[in-house]
């Protein structure tokens, strides 16, 4: 079922993605054998409507998924899964905001 869901994401089949999420909401967190998540696959293949559907489902994002989808506010507010180095990366994102002074 996971493979079928990931294929629907890649193909941009929004109706199938919605149907499968309705049947099993945990599919939003599905990853392939290499650890690539459904949300990253949707972004990579340019399936904007599928990505919007996954985001609307309340999928929990890690820092990389949040960054790829423009959801960095979710990352800063702690609404993401923790991954190694996330605290460091969030600090770097915050420090790089316009108006912040970076010291070398």
Protein Blocks (a to p, Z undefined) as FASTA:
>chain_A
ZZmmmmmmmnopaklmmmmmmmommlmmgccfkopafklmmmmnopaklmmmmmmnopac
dfklmmmnopmmmmmnopaccdehklmmmmmmmmmpghiacdZZ
